[in-house]
Amino acid sequence: MKKVYIFVALVVILIFAVGWRAYAPGSSNSSIFGNKSKSTKTTTKKISPSFNKNKHSISDPRSIWIVVNKQRPLKPIDYTPLDLTPVGNGQLMRKEAAAALANLIAAAAGQGLKITADSGYRSYAIQVSVYNNEVRQHGQAVADSESAKPGYSEHQTGFAVDVGGGGCNIEDCFANTKEGKWVAEHAYEYGFILRYTADKQSVTGYRYEPWHIRYVGTELSTEMNNDGITTLEEFFGL
């Protein structure tokens, strides 16, 4: 019996010795225990410069990054842009936004699509009429989900426009037209974002509007597209 114990003890010692040599520091298998072999290479990921969110004001109504929503009215509340330019169909937009919209419409036309500007700049006085009409027709709650109160509308900045095409103008059906799908996919390339998306009503306060696009410039629209962020509120942490 004593010989059996001695034999077992020798086997255990042998196994321990072999294991220690195989995985001792410096051996080829030592990385299993967290030690890296000398042949391990490390790579450094190239980090791009951070996007400057302070490049333009989000409060100045003249800024292309102005954020207007139910909690952020224009100041002054009756603000009027000074460089309004025709964009067709009797509509106006700020000069820079108008040029970008012309490029967007031209690009779509090159694909056999016809996109029109159906509602651009609205003055404070016009928004009073639009909002009150919504309240009369649909009630306060519905009006507040579809129309901005005077002084709280992106249209008053001159940077927003409602577009149409494919037989659908300022209606939900625009999203299902070729024109609507093209706008949703390519608007950012021309400096526009789809401002009120289907899944962000709790963020923007407005229901889905596939026809409402907002000019922010290609720098910001591209950054938002690359980051997968669809609202100005989320991008700027508002």
N, C-alpha and C positions, 0 to 999 in steps of 0.2 A: 504493500500500500504506500509505503514511504517513497518507493521508486516512482510510483505514478505521480505523486505530488511534485517530485523533483522534475519529472518530464514536462508536466503542465507548466510549471514555473519557467522552464527554459524556453518553451514555445512562446509564452507571453512576452518574455524579454526580447526574443528574436523578432517578433512582430513589431514591437515598439521601436526597436532599433532601425528596422527597414523603413517604417513609416516616417521616423524622424529625419532620416537621410533624404527621403524622397521629397519632403516638404519643408526642409530646413531653409532659413533665409538664404537667398542667393541661388536656390535651386530653380529649375525651370517650372516647377509646379507650385512655387510658393505663392503665386498670385491668388490661389484659391483661398488663402487666409488673409487676403487684403494687401500683400506685398507685391508691388509691380516689378516685373522683370526689367532688366536693363534695356531690352529691345522695345518696350512699350513707348509709343509715340503719342504726344499730346498735340491737339490742334486748337488753335484760337479762332473763335468765330468773329468775323468782322462785324462790328456794330456800326450802323449808320447813324449819322447825327440826329439828335432828337428834333422832332417837328416843333417849330416855334409857334406856340398857340397865342403868343402875345404880339404877333407881327401886326395884326389889325385889331381895332377895337370891336368888342361885341355889344357895345352900348351906344356908340355914335351912329345915328341913323344914316349917315353918309358912308359908313364903312360897309364893304362887301361882306363882312362877317357879322353884321348886326344880327342879334338874336331877338326876335320878337315872338312873344307867345302870350298866353293868358295872364301870366305873372309879370311880364316884361313889356310895358307899353312904350311907345315911341316918346322921346323927349326932344323937342316939344311934341305934345300929343297931336297937334295939327300940322306936323312937319310936311313940307312939300319939297321934293327934289328939284334941283335947278337945271339939270341937263336931260330932261325927258326927250326921248327920240321915238319917232314912229317905228313900229315893228310890223305894220300891215294890219288889215282888218279893222282899222280905226283905233288900234291899241298903241299904248306908249310904254316905254321902259327907260331906265337909266341908260346913258350912252354906252357904257361898257357892256352891260347886260344885253342891250339891243344888238350889238355887234356879235356877241356870242350866240344869241338866238338865231341870227341870220346864218351863221356858220352851221348850226345844228340843223336848221331847216334845209339848207343847201345839201348837207351830207345825206339827210334822209331822202331828199329828192333824187340824189344819185343812186339810191337803192329802189327807186320807183315808188317812194312813199310821199304822201302829201300831208304835212303837218302845218296847222295854222295856229296863230295866236288869238285866242278867243276872249281873254280877259287879262289885261296887264295892270298898269298903274291905276289905282283908285284913290281919289282924294279923301280926306277926312269926311267931307260932306257927302260924297257918294257912298262911303261905307256906312254912314248913318242910315241912309235910305235902304241899302242892301240888308243890313242887319235887322232893321225894324220890319222890313218886309218878310224876312225869314221868321221872325217872332210871330207875326200876324198869321202866317200860313201854317206853321208847324209847332208853335209853342216855344217857350223859353228854353227848355231842356234840349230839344232837337236843334234849335237855332244855335245854341252854344257849342254843339258838336260839329256844326257844319259851317258856321260863319263867325268871323271875329268881330268883337265889339270895335266901334270906331276908335282909332288910335292904337289898336292892338293887332292890326292886320299887316301881314307881310306885303300885301299888294300896295300899301301906302308907301313902302320904301322904294318902289320902282324896280325891285330886284326879283319879284315873283311874277309868274305868268301861268295862266291856265291854257293848256294846249289841247287841240283836238285833231281828229283825222280818222280815216277809215269808216266814216259814216257815224261817228260817235263824238259828241262834243260836250265836255264837262259833265260826263256821266260815268258810272262805274264800268259800263261796257267798253270804255276806251282801253282798259287794261287787257282786253282780249283781242283787240285789233292788232294788225301787223305794226301799225304806227305806234300804238301804246307799248307793245313789247319792245320795239326798237328804242323808244325813249327810255324805258326802264333799264335797258342794257347799256345804252351809249351816252345818255345825258351827261354823265360825269366827265366824259372826254371833252366836253365843251364848257365845263365849269358849273354845271347844274347838278342839283341833287333832287331826288323825289322826296319832297318834304314830309308828306304824311303817309307813311307806309301802313300796311294792313295790320302788322303786329305791334305797333307802337302807339296806339291810341292812349294808353295809360301814361305815356311819356309826353306826347305832344298835346294831348287834350282834344285832338280832332280825329274824326273817323278817316278811313282810307280814302285818299284822293289821288288816283293814278294820273290825273291830268295836271296836278299842281306841281310845278317845278320851280326851284329857287336857285338863283345865281349866287355862287359863293367864290367863283374863280377856280381855275383848274388845279391850283396848288392844294387847296383844301378839299375839293371834290375828289381828287385822286387819292389823297391821304385817307379820306374816309372810306373810299371804295377798297383800298388795300387793307385797311384795318377791319373791314366788315362792320363799320359803325354807320348807322343810317340816320341818326338824328343829331341835330346841333346840340341839343340839351345833353345828350350822353357824351358827345365828343368833348364839350367844354366843361363837363362836370357840373351842370346847372341843375 
